[in-house]
Amino acid sequence: MNAASPYIHASPYPPVPIPQAPLDEVVLAKAAGRGERPALIDAASGRRLSYGDLATQVGHFAANLRARGLRRGEVLGVLLPNMPEYAVAFLGAVRAGGVVTTLNPGYTAREVHAQLADARATRLVTVAALLETAITAAAGTRVAELVVVGADAPTLAAAVAGARAAGAPAPALTAFEVLLREPPTAVAGAPPVAASPRDLVALPYSSGTTGVSKGVMLTHGNLVANLAQIASLVPLGDGDVVMAVLPFFHIYGMEVTMLSGLAQGATLVTMPRFDLEGFLRAHQEYRVTHTYVAPPIVVALAKHPMVDRFDLGALRFVLSGAAPLSAELAAEASRRIGVEIVQGYGMTELSPVSHFTPPGRNRPGAAGLTVPNTECRIVDPATGASLGPGQDGELWIRGPQVMAGYLDNPAATAATLDAEGWLHTGDIARFDADGYLYIVDRLKELIKYKGFQVPPAELEALLLTHPAVADAAVVGEPDPEAGELPVGFVVLKPGQVATAGQLRDFVAGQVAHYKQLRSIRFIDAVPKSASGKILRRQLRGR
């Protein structure tokens, strides 16, 4: 076997039909007919949005966006925590013909600004609590309007006055509720924007295999295909309740929880952030049947004494993703809660799912089986030769869920996506004889902290702006609960003095919490190859 005649690891499942329809039509196809059944429930307050109201609000939001000048292909940013309004903003922008870029509400203004500018967003939906960050971040971008959830007229007026007093230009501010009103008659009767499967629909940001965050171009066809693939393996019914604690700005929460749950008619119970007591109480109160989590939540389920105080008896399915989970920890948590905890595999560039473990098909330590309509190869990184079962190599994936490429970055696209449509994941993996995937290691430099991507290049660039730093490198240090902790290695300039705490604080003030350096170690020189590439494996060994 060689690269010319590759060994293909095919899905064990028959192909599934993929609707040739826009994403919003697929997700909301049966919404109006579900009437008063709850689509989304805010866990803390109990506030509910029915399927009928969801369909109406999405239609009004889309029509009002079009009336306000949103053009097909324009980018709208969503800077919201998990809440019912998230689905309305996301699907409304899509129905209006827009492209949604999702932003982490934990980002600093600097990070929000960078994504808005790179994505060329023209509008941003946010909440009153993040309004100051949003106004600061929008300065110098194309954002001309902020749509604010939960803000009354005095709050908006005060925000504008505050920005002007600080000498900052403020974009137009509009209450979210304004866009939920009955749209102008001329717009309300207009036909929906006709989107093709090839049109872009979402622009989440990912670090890919290395480097700083890049806009991942996902099409209607990508996301619709992955919805069909997921539904074929874990179908949901009208009585199912899905825990929506994974952030919707992350592709895992966006596609696997929000869009898949709504498309199949489940009720989503949203939490703006994870706290164990609220998470467990929501399972008990709303009789949650399906939960999608990341490994740190599995740690809590396995070890925290609070778990025993709550009734999780309705729970039938728990899947962990976003980072590797040890077989031992999964087994410990499964015994504790009486439900098998299985794994899946994916990445933003895969919309995100390529491997999934359906109910009753678990194999300890495996990342699942290849989803329908998908092919895989295991390739020797040194020779390019294709490898068979039981052999370790880089995982390549091809299927309808593979991204269109990275926004305005042909070099990064070419390095990840080859001419034959294979996406090079940067993960070292193997298949067993039965087609189960096992993730072994990775080629890529990305650090995974509690399922979140931490690009070392971004932190290295920040450290190098400190006047005392001559050189720097950042790597991930294994941690049993977080997966990996970002650790900095720093070379100080001759005659300069800085403490580890000072450098940690310097970085912390400019990045989201999950990107912050957990420790800094001083070294004489950063090990590099002849071409200048940082030899991170040598640093990990320290």
C-alpha positions as CSV (number, residue, x, y, z in Angstrom):
1,M,0.0,0.0,0.0
2,N,1.2,3.5,-0.8
3,A,-0.1,7.0,-1.4
4,A,-1.0,6.1,-5.0
5,S,-3.2,3.3,-3.9
6,P,-4.3,4.2,-0.4
7,Y,-5.9,1.9,2.2
8,I,-9.3,3.5,2.8
9,H,-11.0,3.0,6.2
10,A,-14.7,3.3,5.2
11,S,-17.6,3.9,7.5
12,P,-19.3,0.7,8.6
13,Y,-22.7,2.3,8.1
14,P,-24.6,2.7,4.8
15,P,-24.7,6.2,3.3
16,V,-27.4,8.5,4.5
17,P,-29.4,10.9,2.3
18,I,-28.3,14.5,2.7
19,P,-31.0,17.1,2.1
20,Q,-30.1,19.7,-0.6
21,A,-31.7,22.5,1.4
22,P,-30.5,25.5,3.3
23,L,-29.5,25.0,6.9
24,D,-32.3,27.1,8.4
25,E,-34.9,25.2,6.4
26,V,-33.6,21.8,7.6
27,V,-33.4,22.9,11.3
28,L,-36.8,24.5,11.3
29,A,-38.7,22.2,8.9
30,K,-41.1,21.0,11.5
31,A,-40.9,23.8,14.1
32,A,-44.2,25.5,13.3
33,G,-46.0,22.1,13.5
34,R,-44.6,21.5,17.0
35,G,-46.5,24.4,18.3
36,E,-46.2,25.0,22.1
37,R,-43.7,22.2,22.7
38,P,-40.7,23.8,24.4
39,A,-37.7,24.2,22.0
40,L,-35.4,25.9,24.5
41,I,-35.5,26.4,28.3
42,D,-33.2,28.7,30.3
43,A,-32.1,26.4,33.2
44,A,-31.7,29.1,35.8
45,S,-34.9,31.0,35.3
46,G,-37.2,28.4,33.6
47,R,-37.9,30.9,30.8
48,R,-39.2,28.9,27.8
49,L,-39.3,29.4,24.0
50,S,-41.7,27.2,22.2
51,Y,-41.1,25.7,18.7
52,G,-43.9,27.8,17.3
53,D,-42.5,31.0,18.8
54,L,-39.0,30.0,17.7
55,A,-40.2,29.8,14.1
56,T,-42.0,33.1,14.3
57,Q,-39.1,35.0,15.9
58,V,-36.5,33.6,13.4
59,G,-38.8,34.8,10.6
60,H,-39.2,38.2,12.1
61,F,-35.5,38.6,13.0
62,A,-34.5,37.6,9.4
63,A,-37.0,40.0,7.8
64,N,-36.0,42.9,10.0
65,L,-32.3,42.3,9.2
66,R,-33.1,42.4,5.5
67,A,-35.1,45.6,6.0
68,R,-32.1,47.1,7.7
69,G,-29.9,46.4,4.8
70,L,-28.3,43.0,5.5
71,R,-27.1,41.6,2.2
72,R,-26.6,38.0,1.2
73,G,-23.2,36.8,2.3
74,E,-22.7,39.6,4.9
75,V,-21.2,38.4,8.2
76,L,-23.0,38.9,11.5
77,G,-21.2,38.2,14.8
78,V,-22.9,36.5,17.8
79,L,-21.3,37.3,21.2
80,L,-23.8,35.6,23.5
81,P,-23.8,33.1,26.3
82,N,-26.0,30.0,25.9
83,M,-29.6,31.3,26.0
84,P,-32.8,30.9,24.0
85,E,-32.0,34.1,22.0
86,Y,-28.9,32.5,20.6
87,A,-30.9,30.2,18.4
88,V,-33.0,33.1,17.2
89,A,-30.0,35.2,16.3
90,F,-28.1,32.4,14.6
91,L,-31.0,31.0,12.6
92,G,-32.4,34.5,11.9
93,A,-29.2,35.7,10.4
94,V,-28.9,32.5,8.3
95,R,-32.5,32.9,7.0
96,A,-31.7,36.5,6.0
97,G,-28.8,35.2,3.9
98,G,-26.1,36.1,6.3
99,V,-23.0,34.2,7.5
100,V,-22.6,33.8,11.3
101,T,-19.3,34.1,13.1
102,T,-19.6,32.9,16.6
103,L,-17.5,34.6,19.4
104,N,-16.5,33.5,22.8
105,P,-18.2,35.7,25.4
106,G,-15.2,35.2,27.6
107,Y,-13.0,37.0,25.1
108,T,-11.3,40.3,25.9
109,A,-12.1,43.3,23.7
110,R,-8.8,42.8,21.9
111,E,-9.7,39.2,21.0
112,V,-13.3,40.2,19.9
113,H,-11.9,43.0,17.8
114,A,-9.5,40.7,16.0
115,Q,-12.2,38.2,15.0
116,L,-14.7,40.9,13.9
117,A,-12.0,42.6,11.8
118,D,-10.8,39.4,10.2
119,A,-14.3,38.1,9.5
120,R,-15.4,41.6,8.2
121,A,-18.5,41.5,10.3
122,T,-21.0,44.3,9.8
123,R,-23.3,43.6,12.8
124,L,-22.9,42.1,16.2
125,V,-25.5,40.6,18.5
126,T,-24.5,40.7,22.2
127,V,-26.0,41.0,25.7
128,A,-26.1,44.1,28.0
129,A,-23.5,42.7,30.3
130,L,-21.0,42.6,27.4
131,L,-21.9,45.9,25.8
132,E,-18.8,47.8,27.0
133,T,-16.6,45.0,25.6
134,A,-18.6,45.0,22.3
135,I,-18.4,48.8,21.8
136,T,-14.6,48.8,22.4
137,A,-14.1,45.8,20.2
138,A,-16.2,47.2,17.3
139,A,-14.0,50.3,17.0
140,G,-12.0,50.2,13.8
141,T,-14.0,47.3,12.3
142,R,-16.9,47.3,9.8
143,V,-19.5,46.7,12.6
144,A,-22.1,49.5,12.2
145,E,-24.8,48.1,14.5
146,L,-24.8,46.3,17.8
147,V,-28.0,44.4,18.6
148,V,-28.3,44.0,22.3
149,V,-30.3,41.3,24.2
150,G,-31.8,42.4,27.5
151,A,-31.1,46.2,27.2
152,D,-33.7,48.9,27.5
153,A,-33.5,52.4,26.0
154,P,-31.8,54.0,29.0
155,T,-29.1,51.4,29.1
156,L,-28.4,51.9,25.4
157,A,-28.4,55.6,25.7
158,A,-26.0,55.4,28.7
159,A,-23.7,53.2,26.7
160,V,-23.5,55.6,23.8
161,A,-22.9,58.5,26.1
162,G,-20.1,56.6,27.9
163,A,-18.4,55.8,24.6
164,R,-18.6,59.4,23.5
165,A,-17.2,60.6,26.8
166,A,-14.3,58.2,26.4
167,G,-13.7,59.5,22.8
168,A,-14.6,56.2,21.2
169,P,-16.9,56.0,18.2
170,A,-20.0,54.0,19.1
171,P,-21.9,52.0,16.4
172,A,-25.7,52.2,16.3
173,L,-27.3,50.3,19.2
174,T,-30.6,48.5,18.8
175,A,-32.5,46.4,21.3
176,F,-32.8,42.8,20.3
177,E,-36.6,42.9,20.8
178,V,-36.9,45.5,18.1
179,L,-35.9,42.9,15.5
180,L,-38.6,40.5,16.8
181,R,-41.4,42.8,16.0
182,E,-43.7,42.3,13.0
183,P,-41.5,43.3,10.0
184,P,-42.5,45.8,7.4
185,T,-45.2,44.4,5.1
186,A,-43.0,44.7,2.0
187,V,-40.3,42.6,3.6
188,A,-42.6,40.2,5.5
189,G,-44.0,39.0,2.2
190,A,-40.7,38.7,0.4
191,P,-39.4,35.2,-0.5
192,P,-36.6,33.8,1.6
193,V,-33.0,34.2,0.4
194,A,-32.2,31.2,-1.8
195,A,-29.1,29.6,-0.4
196,S,-27.3,26.8,-2.2
197,P,-25.3,24.0,-0.4
198,R,-22.1,25.6,-1.5
199,D,-22.9,29.0,0.1
200,L,-21.1,29.9,3.4
201,V,-23.2,29.8,6.4
202,A,-20.9,29.8,9.5
203,L,-17.5,31.2,10.2
204,P,-16.3,29.8,13.5
205,Y,-12.6,30.4,14.4
206,S,-10.1,27.6,14.9
207,S,-6.3,27.3,15.2
208,G,-6.4,24.2,13.0
209,T,-3.1,22.3,13.4
210,T,-1.0,25.3,14.3
211,G,-0.7,29.1,14.4
212,V,-3.2,31.8,15.3
213,S,-7.0,31.4,14.9
214,K,-8.4,31.3,11.4
215,G,-11.9,31.6,10.1
216,V,-13.2,28.1,9.1
217,M,-15.5,28.4,6.1
218,L,-18.4,26.1,6.6
219,T,-21.2,25.8,4.1
220,H,-24.9,25.0,4.3
221,G,-24.0,21.7,2.7
222,N,-21.3,21.0,5.4
223,L,-23.6,21.6,8.4
224,V,-26.7,19.9,6.8
225,A,-24.6,16.8,6.0
226,N,-23.3,16.6,9.5
227,L,-26.8,16.9,11.0
228,A,-27.9,14.0,8.8
229,Q,-24.8,11.9,9.9
230,I,-25.4,12.6,13.6
231,A,-29.1,11.9,13.5
232,S,-28.6,8.5,11.8
233,L,-26.5,7.4,14.8
234,V,-28.2,9.1,17.8
235,P,-31.8,9.9,16.8
236,L,-33.8,12.1,19.1
237,G,-37.5,12.1,19.6
238,D,-40.1,14.6,20.7
239,G,-39.8,13.5,24.4
240,D,-36.0,13.9,24.5
241,V,-34.4,16.6,26.6
242,V,-30.8,17.7,25.7
243,M,-28.5,19.5,28.2
244,A,-27.1,22.5,26.4
245,V,-24.1,23.5,28.6
246,L,-21.4,23.2,25.9
247,P,-21.0,26.8,24.6
248,F,-22.9,27.5,21.4
249,F,-20.0,29.6,20.1
250,H,-17.9,26.3,19.9
251,I,-18.7,24.1,16.9
252,Y,-19.4,21.1,19.2
253,G,-22.2,23.0,21.1
254,M,-23.4,24.8,18.0
255,E,-23.9,21.8,15.7
256,V,-24.1,18.7,18.0
257,T,-26.2,20.3,20.7
258,M,-28.1,23.3,19.3
259,L,-28.7,22.7,15.6
260,S,-29.0,18.9,15.9
261,G,-31.3,19.0,18.9
262,L,-33.6,21.6,17.3
263,A,-33.7,19.8,13.9
264,Q,-34.8,16.6,15.6
265,G,-37.4,18.3,17.9
266,A,-35.8,17.8,21.3
267,T,-36.0,20.3,24.1
268,L,-32.7,22.1,24.9
269,V,-32.0,23.2,28.4
270,T,-29.5,26.0,28.2
271,M,-26.9,27.1,30.7
272,P,-24.8,30.3,30.2
273,R,-21.8,28.7,31.9
274,F,-21.0,25.4,33.6
275,D,-21.4,25.1,37.4
276,L,-21.8,21.6,38.8
277,E,-24.7,22.2,41.1
278,G,-26.8,24.0,38.4
279,F,-25.9,21.3,35.9
280,L,-27.0,18.5,38.1
281,R,-30.2,20.3,39.3
282,A,-31.2,20.9,35.6
283,H,-30.8,17.2,34.9
284,Q,-33.1,16.4,37.8
285,E,-35.7,19.2,37.3
286,Y,-36.0,18.9,33.5
287,R,-35.5,15.1,33.2
288,V,-32.6,15.4,30.8
289,T,-32.1,12.4,28.6
290,H,-29.1,13.3,26.5
291,T,-25.9,15.1,27.6
292,Y,-22.9,16.2,25.6
293,V,-19.9,17.1,27.6
294,A,-16.1,17.6,27.6
295,P,-13.7,15.7,29.8
296,P,-13.6,18.1,32.8
297,I,-17.3,17.5,33.3
298,V,-16.7,13.8,33.3
299,V,-14.1,14.3,36.0
300,A,-16.7,16.0,38.2
301,L,-19.3,13.3,37.5
302,A,-16.7,10.7,38.5
303,K,-15.3,12.3,41.6
304,H,-17.4,15.1,43.2
305,P,-19.6,14.1,46.2
306,M,-22.3,16.5,45.1
307,V,-23.3,14.1,42.3
308,D,-25.0,11.7,44.8
309,R,-27.5,14.4,45.9
310,F,-29.3,14.6,42.5
311,D,-31.5,12.2,40.5
312,L,-30.1,11.6,37.1
313,G,-32.5,8.7,36.4
314,A,-33.8,10.1,33.1
315,L,-30.4,10.2,31.6
316,R,-29.8,7.6,28.8
317,F,-26.9,8.9,26.7
318,V,-23.7,10.8,27.6
319,L,-21.0,11.6,25.0
320,S,-17.7,13.2,25.7
321,G,-15.8,15.1,23.0
322,A,-13.5,18.1,22.3
323,A,-10.5,16.4,24.0
324,P,-9.4,12.8,24.7
325,L,-10.9,11.0,27.6
326,S,-9.2,8.1,29.3
327,A,-11.0,4.7,29.4
328,E,-10.5,4.5,33.1
329,L,-12.1,7.9,33.9
330,A,-15.0,7.1,31.5
331,A,-15.6,3.8,33.3
332,E,-15.5,5.4,36.7
333,A,-18.0,8.1,35.8
334,S,-20.2,5.6,34.1
335,R,-20.4,3.4,37.2
336,R,-21.2,6.4,39.3
337,I,-24.1,7.7,37.3
338,G,-25.4,4.4,35.9
339,V,-25.1,5.5,32.2
340,E,-22.4,4.5,29.8
341,I,-20.2,7.4,28.8
342,V,-18.9,7.2,25.2
343,Q,-16.6,9.3,23.0
344,G,-16.7,11.0,19.7
345,Y,-14.0,12.7,17.5
346,G,-14.1,15.8,15.4
347,M,-12.8,19.3,14.8
348,T,-14.2,22.6,13.6
349,E,-12.9,21.9,10.1
350,L,-15.1,18.8,10.1
351,S,-18.4,20.6,11.0
352,P,-17.4,18.9,13.5
353,V,-18.1,15.2,13.7
354,S,-16.3,12.4,11.8
355,H,-16.4,9.7,14.5
356,F,-19.2,8.9,16.9
357,T,-20.1,6.1,19.3
358,P,-23.8,5.2,19.0
359,P,-25.7,3.8,22.0
360,G,-24.7,0.2,22.7
361,R,-21.6,0.3,20.5
362,N,-19.0,1.5,23.0
363,R,-15.5,0.3,23.1
364,P,-13.4,1.6,26.1
365,G,-10.8,4.1,25.0
366,A,-12.0,4.4,21.4
367,A,-13.1,7.7,19.8
368,G,-15.9,6.0,18.0
369,L,-16.8,4.6,14.5
370,T,-16.6,6.5,11.3
371,V,-19.9,8.3,10.5
372,P,-21.8,7.6,7.3
373,N,-20.7,9.1,4.0
374,T,-17.1,9.5,5.3
375,E,-13.7,7.9,4.4
376,C,-10.5,7.9,6.4
377,R,-6.8,7.2,5.8
378,I,-4.0,6.6,8.2
379,V,-0.8,8.0,6.7
380,D,2.8,7.6,7.7
381,P,3.9,11.3,8.2
382,A,7.5,10.5,7.1
383,T,6.8,8.5,3.9
384,G,3.2,9.3,2.9
385,A,2.4,5.6,2.8
386,S,-1.1,4.5,3.7
387,L,-1.4,2.2,6.8
388,G,-3.8,-0.5,7.7
389,P,-5.5,-1.5,10.9
390,G,-3.3,-1.5,14.0
391,Q,-0.8,0.9,12.6
392,D,-0.2,4.5,13.9
393,G,-0.1,7.5,11.5
394,E,-1.7,10.8,10.7
395,L,-5.5,10.7,10.4
396,W,-6.9,12.0,7.1
397,I,-10.6,12.4,6.5
398,R,-12.8,13.0,3.5
399,G,-16.5,13.5,3.4
400,P,-19.3,16.1,2.8
401,Q,-18.7,17.7,6.2
402,V,-15.1,18.8,5.4
403,M,-14.8,22.6,5.4
404,A,-14.5,24.7,2.3
405,G,-11.2,26.2,3.6
406,Y,-9.8,28.9,5.8
407,L,-11.0,32.5,5.2
408,D,-8.5,34.5,3.1
409,N,-5.7,32.0,3.9
410,P,-4.9,29.9,0.9
411,A,-1.6,28.8,2.4
412,A,-3.2,27.4,5.5
413,T,-5.9,25.8,3.4
414,A,-3.4,24.1,1.2
415,A,-1.5,22.8,4.2
416,T,-4.6,21.2,5.7
417,L,-6.8,20.2,2.7
418,D,-5.3,18.5,-0.3
419,A,-6.4,18.4,-3.9
420,E,-8.2,15.1,-3.5
421,G,-10.4,16.5,-0.7
422,W,-8.5,14.8,2.2
423,L,-8.4,16.9,5.4
424,H,-5.1,16.3,7.2
425,T,-6.1,16.4,10.9
426,G,-2.7,16.6,12.5
427,D,-3.7,13.8,14.9
428,I,-1.8,10.5,15.2
429,A,-4.4,7.7,15.3
430,R,-5.0,4.1,14.5
431,F,-8.0,1.9,13.6
432,D,-8.5,-1.5,15.1
433,A,-9.7,-4.5,13.0
434,D,-13.4,-3.6,13.8
435,G,-13.1,0.0,12.6
436,Y,-12.9,1.8,15.9
437,L,-10.7,4.9,16.0
438,Y,-8.1,5.5,18.7
439,I,-6.3,8.9,19.0
440,V,-2.7,8.2,20.0
441,D,-0.8,11.6,19.8
442,R,-0.7,14.6,17.6
443,L,1.5,16.3,15.1
444,K,-0.1,19.6,15.6
445,E,1.0,22.2,18.2
446,L,-2.4,23.1,19.5
447,I,-2.9,23.0,23.2
448,K,-6.3,21.6,24.4
449,Y,-7.3,23.1,27.8
450,K,-10.7,21.7,29.0
451,G,-11.7,21.2,25.4
452,F,-10.8,24.7,24.3
453,Q,-8.1,25.4,21.7
454,V,-5.1,27.4,22.9
455,P,-2.8,28.4,20.0
456,P,0.8,28.6,21.3
457,A,1.8,31.1,18.6
458,E,-0.7,33.7,19.9
459,L,0.7,33.5,23.4
460,E,4.3,33.5,22.2
461,A,3.6,36.7,20.2
462,L,2.2,38.3,23.3
463,L,5.1,37.4,25.5
464,L,7.5,38.8,22.9
465,T,5.8,42.2,23.3
466,H,7.0,42.4,26.9
467,P,10.1,44.6,27.2
468,A,12.0,42.1,29.2
469,V,11.4,39.1,27.0
470,A,14.0,38.1,24.3
471,D,12.4,34.8,23.2
472,A,9.5,32.6,24.2
473,A,7.8,29.3,23.6
474,V,4.5,27.9,24.8
475,V,3.6,24.2,25.1
476,G,1.0,22.0,26.8
477,E,1.7,20.2,30.0
478,P,-0.4,17.1,30.7
479,D,-3.0,17.5,33.4
480,P,-5.4,14.9,34.6
481,E,-8.4,17.3,34.9
482,A,-7.8,20.0,32.3
483,G,-6.1,17.7,29.7
484,E,-3.3,20.2,29.1
485,L,-2.1,23.4,30.8
486,P,-0.5,26.2,28.8
487,V,3.1,26.6,30.0
488,G,5.5,29.3,28.9
489,F,9.3,29.0,28.5
490,V,10.9,32.4,28.5
491,V,14.4,33.8,27.7
492,L,15.0,37.2,29.3
493,K,16.9,40.0,27.6
494,P,20.4,40.6,29.2
495,G,20.1,42.9,32.1
496,Q,16.3,42.7,32.3
497,V,14.3,41.3,35.2
498,A,10.8,40.0,35.3
499,T,9.1,37.4,37.5
500,A,7.0,34.6,36.4
501,G,4.0,36.2,38.1
502,Q,4.5,39.5,36.3
503,L,4.6,37.8,32.9
504,R,1.6,35.7,33.7
505,D,-0.4,38.8,34.6
506,F,0.9,40.6,31.5
507,V,-0.6,37.8,29.3
508,A,-3.7,37.3,31.4
509,G,-4.8,40.9,30.9
510,Q,-5.0,40.4,27.1
511,V,-6.5,36.9,26.6
512,A,-9.5,34.8,27.6
513,H,-9.3,32.8,30.8
514,Y,-8.7,29.5,29.2
515,K,-5.6,30.8,27.3
516,Q,-3.9,32.1,30.4
517,L,-0.4,30.7,31.2
518,R,-0.6,28.4,34.2
519,S,3.2,28.6,34.8
520,I,6.3,30.2,33.3
521,R,9.8,28.7,33.4
522,F,13.0,30.6,32.5
523,I,15.5,29.0,30.2
524,D,18.7,30.1,28.5
525,A,17.5,29.5,24.9
526,V,14.4,28.2,23.1
527,P,15.4,25.0,21.2
528,K,14.8,25.4,17.5
529,S,15.4,23.5,14.3
530,A,17.8,24.8,11.6
531,S,14.8,26.4,9.9
532,G,13.9,28.3,13.1
533,K,10.9,26.1,14.1
534,I,10.4,25.7,17.8
535,L,11.2,22.2,19.0
536,R,8.2,21.9,21.3
537,R,8.7,18.2,22.0
538,Q,12.0,19.0,23.7
539,L,10.3,21.5,25.9
540,R,7.5,19.1,26.8
541,G,10.1,16.7,28.0
542,R,11.2,19.2,30.6
